[in-house]
């Protein structure tokens, strides 16, 4: 009779697994790479990633403005246009999951979006 149930019970873990597995492997790598890069940047700025999560949106916006301008490859050269776009996409996914912040579409991030667009015009 238990097999006749129309609705099954799921745990919070089941829901979290579903959400994490919906991302493709490529997207997971992009997010992971963007977070690694952001972590390295925060360390150079004497911060931690957890400090970043505690910032108000206006301060996170200012932080991202500098990040977009200062981000470079390990050899000091600029990233390609596609690489910068991928980094931002990964960060958007990450901040959406960790802080419920949309760093691309929220009005609080308008100036960091402007800087991002200006950086794209450089490459």
N, C-alpha and C positions, 0 to 999 in steps of 0.2 A: 503494500500500500504506500510506503514511503516513496516509491518510484513514481507514483501518480501525482505528486505534488507539482503544481504549476509553477510556483516560485520557490527557488532554493535560497537557503541562507548563505551569505558570504561574510567573511571576516574583513576587517580593515586591511589586513595583510593581503588578502585576495585582491582588494580594490587597488592598493598600492602597486602590487605586482602587475596588474592589468595596465595601469597608467605608465609604469616604467617600461613595460614591454611594447607599448604602442609605438615608441620611437624606434626608428631604424637603427641599425648598427652604425651607419655613417653619421647620423644625427648625434648619436651618443658620443662618437669620437670627436665631433665638432664641439659639442658642449664641453667635453672633458678637456680638450685642448684650450678652449677659451678660458675655462676656469683655472687651468694650470698657469696660463699666461697672466691672468688677473692676480692670482696668488703671488706669483713672482714679482709683479708690479707693486702689490701692497707691501711685500717684504722690503723692497727697495725704498718704500716710502715710510718705513718703520711702523707699519700697521699689520693687522692680520685680517684675513677674510671675514672672520666673525665680527671684527670692528666695523667693517664695511656694511654688514647686514643691519647693524644698529643705527646707522646714519639716517637722519630724516631725508626724505626724497630730495629736498633742495640741495642738501650737502652731497648726496649721492650723485645728483646731476652735475654739480661742480667737479666732483672726483672724476666722473666719466668724461667731462670736457677735457681735462688734462690727460687722461688715459688715451683717448683717441688721438690727441696731438702728439703724445710722447711715445706711443707704441712703435717699436722697431724690431726687426729681426735680430738674431744674436750677433750678426756681423755689423749691425748698426744701420743697415739700409731699410728703406721703407718697404712695407708689405705691398703686395699687388692689390689691385682693386678687389678681386674676388676673395683674397685672403682676409682683407679688412671686413668685407661684408660677412664672411663666414664667422669671424670672431664676434662680431656684433650679434649675429643670429644666435650663436652659442650662448652669449651673455644674456640675451633676451630670454631664451628658454630657461637658463639657470635662475635668473632673478624672478621670473614668473613662478618657478617652482619653490624657491626658497623664501622669497619676500613678498610674493603676490604683487610685484611691481612690473609694469610693462614699460621698459625703458625706451621703447620705440614709439608707442602711441599715446602714453600719458602726457598731458600738457605740462606736468612738472618737469619733464625731461626735454622740453622744447629746445633749450639752448645747447644741450649736449648733442641733440639731433642735428642742429645747425653746424656744430663743429664737425660732427661725423661727415656730413655732406661736403663741407669745405675740404676735409682731409681727402675724401674721394676725388675731389677735383685736382688734387696734387699728383695723383698717380695715374 
